[in-house]
Amino acid sequence: MSRARVLVVGLNYAPEETGIAPYTAGMVRGLAQEFDVSVVTAYPHYPQWEIAPGYSGWSMSESDAGVPVRRLRHYVPGNPGGASRILSEASFAARIGLSRAGKPDAIVAITPALLPLLPAVAQAARRGIPVGVVVQDLYGKAASELGLMGGRLDRAVNALEGRLLRSASAVTTIHERMARSIADDHRVSADRLRVIPNWTHISPPTGDRDSTRTRLGWDGEFVLLHAGNMGAKQGLEHVVEAARLADERGTDVRIVLMGDGARRRGLEALASGVRRVEFMDPVPGAEFADVVAAADALLLHERPGLKEMCAPSKLTSYFAAGRPVLGATDPDSAAAFEIQASGAGIVVEPGDPSAFLEGLAILQKEDGTALGSRGRDYATGRLSEENAMDSYRNWVRDLIKRGR
């Protein structure tokens, strides 16, 4: 009996190491154990917002763990904002040619981005193919909570997202709070909606922690590390202001912002003269777990007002590293829920430098090893890759049955 064919469509994919790309690639590899999977995606470009070295021309074909991957070049803005990001997504959506992939038994589309859902849903309907949507971020909430379009198009974007999700055969998202928003705001029925949490895709640290700290120059200091993208939703400008206040108070802390993204240059300029904050380039994937585990505490920071659009994927890596977490996020956010449910850290109001330093002081007095162990146990029990892959395979089986 031949295996069912599944086409996955998404803007981001490996070798991108941050954001949703690792989860899309991991899902694809998990599905490939049971289905014949192929992928349509863009050239690697995130979070640097430039095409990765080695990728040229207008399209390329390659293989990821035996899965055929077709890459389409699209417009990549050097300074992404509301309008330029829409244009970037639109250029990718315009290039999606599902007909070249034959007729699959099911299509799985990843959002964000939103506009590539249009050709996926339209062609699926025209050809009688069931389409499932994996919602990693709520696009309409992002537009309104981040003010990406100045409020001018928020209602239209939210309406388009709702129409596309209601048009899908099935929808899955990564957190119960996001599922509630999809059901309430977009009127997606419960029988077509499922929650599959992101998993811990980072291997446990293997290096000696003291040696790593010595190599990084962290000996004798309390290091608070933020690892990952530096974009609009992280709101790291407020972290720089907290570091400035730490300078004034003489607080014993080194705040390290490790990663890249659209806001990094602006943050570096803002932090000029601030002694207690420093920037660090991303490290190779093989070193990432050791560096994160070498910190004394890990920082999750979200822009004030961000509440329903996403469940930050970095928490899965943080919990696996076994270090306590300082979460500067809305108390009603999915991130706050996860930190409190894990027992691995504390939550403070974002955008408040004094609250930030008060939370930091509490963590400095806590047993970091004990808090970190709670996070690791939570990741092992709730955020395992095996559970996620089983859930995705079951979801796609059901999706294909809907088509038949």
PyMOL commands that set and color helices and strands:
alter all, ss='L'
color gray80, all
select helices_A, chain A and resi 21-31+82-95+98-101+117-127+139-146+154-167+176-186+190-192+209-216+237-249+264-270+285-294+314-321+334-342+353-365+368-382+385-403
alter helices_A, ss='H'
color red, helices_A
select strands_A, chain A and resi 5-9+36-42+59-64+67-72+106-111+131-135+170-173+193-195+223-227+254-258+277-280+297-301+325-328+345-348
alter strands_A, ss='S'
color yellow, strands_A
deselect
rebuild
show_as cartoon
